[in-house]
Amino acid sequence: MVHTLDIRVEKVAQSRVAEMDFHNIDFARQYADHMFIADYDGNEWHDFRIVPYGNISISPANPAIHYGQSVFEGLKAYKNAAGEVLIFRPHKNFERMNISAERMMMPQLSEEIFMEGMRELINLDRDWVPDVAGTSLYIRPFMFATDEYIGVRPSDTFTFMIITCPVGAYYARPVKVKIEEHYTRAVKGGTGFAKTAGNYAASLYPAHLAQKEGYDQLIWTDGQFHKLIEESGTMNIMFVINNTLITAPVGDTILNGITRDSVLELARDWGMKVEVRPLEVEELIAAIEDNQLQEAFGVGTAATIAHIEVIAYRGHDYPLDLGRRQFSAKVLDALNDIRYGRAEDKFGWNYRV
Ligand SMILES: *Cc1c(COP(=O)(O)O)cnc(C)c1O
């Protein structure tokens, strides 16, 4: 492959990978040896470098800290049986990062910086991509404002970074979710479609309240009337009702999930009936009561599929029969088979490092 980006590489004196036990990964606490950094000077991106993972220095007047001018992405790299490293659909993350950046008045990244920076970093730290069943290397690209200026205005300068950490086999136990009718994650005209810092800070308190009541996550509803199902926690949400896969259309308030897109693509490929349309809470509850709801699950990079075992609505817990989760189990296997290189990659989703 042609190297177009001039990346300065400063390697660690001694890799820490030997200290890793890939059978017992401490989730999001152990980061790989290196990180990628690029700076934006108000005009262009420059100073592309891969350096030992470690703390960075920023001004106390940094606008990302004060005003949240900050965006991120999340994706994963997998090791196949031949020991090759495959990244799942990274161009989608690149495109989405620029969509988030535009909304937050941040500069666009070139595909070259995003892809070459990531490829070089993962290539250097390829021993950090675990090969134990179900594990992967989580990749976190992010960009934040770096002006030393505490006034409210868009920053002129920014930093783009990529850090990575091994993640363990995600034995996603089924989750209990509560339909939220008071708090709001996203509103029309807001920032719900962007992976920007403040969205996640704002969701912590309502999620905490639900957890105190014994639920794992919330089902977010539309901010205006709380009548339409939007997302679940930090995942998109899907339902199988009467053998039809149903999920809300993406837009201002619903993040354009890459897992969501992949699941829809597979379902259509298999000839399943798919409806991308607004789903009312009332319709969902009626489907549960009529025994028509077969499956409910969250979809996102972290867990891929999070099966839902209880939906709570207005103080009532509706248990779902997990024995009916056919499609979600099948699609989880199919996605894993593609990502670990066990099945034909007919959609061209894997990017080989
Ligand atoms: C990241 C994210 C998702 C899932 O997106 P994937 O690309 O599938 O990981 C869904 N909803 C929100 C709010 C998110 O932040």
The ligand as a MOL file (V3000), in Angstrom:
LIG
                    3D

  0  0  0     0  0            999 V3000
M  V30 BEGIN CTAB
M  V30 COUNTS 15 15 0 0 0
M  V30 BEGIN ATOM
M  V30 1 C -21.9960 5.1430 18.8110 0
M  V30 2 C -23.4820 5.1830 19.0280 0
M  V30 3 C -24.3610 4.2460 18.4640 0
M  V30 4 C -23.8910 3.0260 17.7400 0
M  V30 5 O -23.1260 3.2970 16.6150 0
M  V30 6 P -22.1720 2.1520 16.0210 0
M  V30 7 O -21.5610 2.8110 14.8550 0
M  V30 8 O -23.0210 1.0070 15.6750 0
M  V30 9 O -21.2040 1.8190 17.1140 0
M  V30 10 C -25.7170 4.4330 18.6230 0
M  V30 11 N -26.2180 5.4620 19.3270 0
M  V30 12 C -25.4080 6.3710 19.9090 0
M  V30 13 C -26.0180 7.4870 20.6630 0
M  V30 14 C -24.0230 6.2510 19.7890 0
M  V30 15 O -23.2360 7.1320 20.3840 0
M  V30 END ATOM
M  V30 BEGIN BOND
M  V30 1 1 1 2
M  V30 2 1 2 3
M  V30 3 2 2 14
M  V30 4 1 3 4
M  V30 5 2 3 10
M  V30 6 1 4 5
M  V30 7 1 5 6
M  V30 8 2 6 7
M  V30 9 1 6 8
M  V30 10 1 6 9
M  V30 11 1 10 11
M  V30 12 2 11 12
M  V30 13 1 12 13
M  V30 14 1 12 14
M  V30 15 1 14 15
M  V30 END BOND
M  V30 END CTAB
M  END
